[in-house]
Amino acid sequence: MYLSELLDDNLTEKQIWGRRGKKLVRKYRCVGGKRHGRIVAEPQQCFAPPDIKKRVKMKITRKKLAKRMAMRSKRTKRTNPASRALKNLNIRSKPRR
């Protein structure tokens, strides 16, 4: 065990902005665990066990509606004011090199 693991409070997940309806809220991008790279509402969700029933259901839904979901999300990201503000917030919060 490393000293950094003890002092870090287990919040190695990156904080980002996300949408919940029309509101902008703080969310987390998983750095480790089964949900690596995914955006979640709570950091504990990164290490939660997967719900197999939900996973299978979502795979079936994606196969059926993939094109429709993609078109709707593109339109939302273009037109919804919250989505446009979200884009700018996440670009600004990136660490500069």
C-alpha positions in Angstrom: 0.0 0.0 0.0 1.2 3.5 -0.9 1.0 6.6 1.2 -0.9 8.4 -1.6 -3.6 5.7 -1.4 -4.2 6.6 2.3 -4.2 10.4 1.8 -6.3 10.5 -1.4 -9.8 9.9 0.1 -10.4 7.6 -2.9 -11.6 10.5 -5.1 -9.3 9.9 -8.0 -12.3 10.2 -10.3 -12.2 13.4 -12.4 -14.9 15.9 -11.7 -16.8 17.1 -14.8 -20.0 18.8 -15.6 -23.1 16.8 -16.8 -26.7 17.3 -17.5 -29.7 16.2 -15.4 -32.6 17.2 -17.4 -32.1 20.9 -18.2 -29.9 21.5 -15.1 -26.1 21.3 -15.1 -24.7 19.2 -12.2 -21.3 17.9 -11.1 -20.5 14.3 -12.2 -17.5 12.1 -12.3 -15.6 10.2 -15.0 -14.4 6.8 -13.7 -10.7 6.4 -13.7 -10.7 2.7 -12.6 -13.0 -0.2 -12.0 -15.5 -1.9 -14.3 -16.9 1.4 -15.5 -13.6 2.9 -16.6 -14.2 6.0 -18.7 -17.9 6.2 -18.0 -19.6 9.3 -16.6 -21.5 8.5 -13.3 -23.3 10.6 -10.7 -21.4 9.2 -7.7 -17.8 8.0 -7.5 -18.9 4.8 -5.7 -20.7 3.7 -8.9 -17.4 3.1 -10.6 -16.8 0.0 -8.5 -20.3 -1.2 -8.1 -21.1 -4.7 -9.4 -22.9 -4.7 -12.8 -26.6 -5.5 -13.1 -26.7 -8.2 -15.7 -30.4 -7.8 -16.5 -30.0 -4.1 -17.2 -26.9 -4.7 -19.3 -28.6 -7.3 -21.5 -31.7 -5.1 -21.9 -29.6 -2.1 -23.0 -27.7 -4.1 -25.5 -31.0 -5.2 -27.2 -32.3 -1.6 -27.1 -29.1 -0.2 -28.6 -29.2 -2.7 -31.5 -32.8 -1.8 -32.2 -32.6 2.0 -31.8 -29.0 2.9 -32.4 -29.5 5.3 -35.3 -32.5 7.0 -33.7 -30.7 7.5 -30.4 -27.6 8.9 -32.2 -29.7 11.4 -34.2 -31.7 12.6 -31.2 -28.5 13.1 -29.1 -26.9 15.0 -31.9 -29.9 17.3 -32.2 -30.1 17.8 -28.4 -26.4 18.7 -28.2 -26.8 21.2 -31.0 -30.0 22.9 -29.8 -30.4 22.5 -26.1 -29.0 25.6 -24.3 -27.9 23.4 -21.3 -25.9 21.1 -23.6 -24.2 24.0 -25.3 -23.2 25.6 -21.9 -22.1 22.1 -20.8 -19.6 21.8 -23.7 -18.0 25.2 -22.8 -17.8 24.3 -19.0 -16.0 21.0 -19.7 -13.6 22.6 -22.1 -12.7 25.3 -19.5 -12.3 22.9 -16.7 -9.7 20.8 -18.6 -6.2 21.1 -17.1 -4.0 23.3 -19.2 -0.6 21.9 -20.3 
